[in-house]
Amino acid sequence: MQQFLAKNFDFSLTNKLDLSAGKYRFLVMLVVKPSGYSEAVKVQAPHPDIVKELKRVVSTFPKMKPGNQRGKAIGMRYALPLTVIVQ
């Protein structure tokens, strides 16, 4: 999931937003539904445009294997950290 997020996130967006130089940590909390598709629940980022971009990327995740409990598919929560260095 982290590789997919890093591969599909538009990193040029951080430079376009005139963020000050430094290290930024974004956090994406998502749920993999019983259907196997993901949904962003909460995104922590320093700018609303970055939040929007991260939600877009999470919505394009491929179908995954959902959690399983007592033989039934269940939704599972995940937290994905992403660190970006702006120069």
Residue pairs with C-beta under 8 A, 6 or more apart in sequence:
1 61
1 64
1 78
1 80
2 80
2 82
4 57
4 61
4 62
5 28
5 54
5 57
5 58
5 80
5 82
6 82
8 57
8 60
9 53
9 54
9 57
9 82
10 53
11 84
13 49
13 50
13 53
14 24
14 50
14 84
14 86
15 86
17 47
17 49
17 50
19 46
19 47
19 86
20 86
21 86
21 87
22 85
22 86
23 83
23 84
23 85
23 86
24 45
24 46
24 83
24 84
24 85
24 86
25 81
25 82
25 83
25 84
26 43
26 44
26 45
26 50
26 54
26 81
26 82
26 83
26 84
27 42
27 43
27 44
27 45
27 79
27 80
27 81
27 82
28 40
28 42
28 43
28 44
28 54
28 58
28 79
28 80
28 81
28 82
29 40
29 41
29 42
29 43
29 77
29 78
29 79
29 80
30 38
30 39
30 40
30 41
30 58
30 77
30 78
30 80
31 38
31 39
31 41
31 75
31 76
31 77
31 78
32 38
32 64
32 66
32 67
32 75
32 76
32 78
33 39
33 66
33 75
34 66
34 72
34 73
34 74
34 75
35 63
35 66
35 73
36 63
36 64
36 65
36 66
36 73
37 61
37 63
37 64
38 58
38 59
38 61
38 64
39 58
39 59
40 54
40 55
40 58
40 59
41 77
43 50
43 51
43 54
43 55
45 51
45 54
54 82
66 73
66 74
66 75
66 76
67 73
67 74
67 75
67 76
68 74
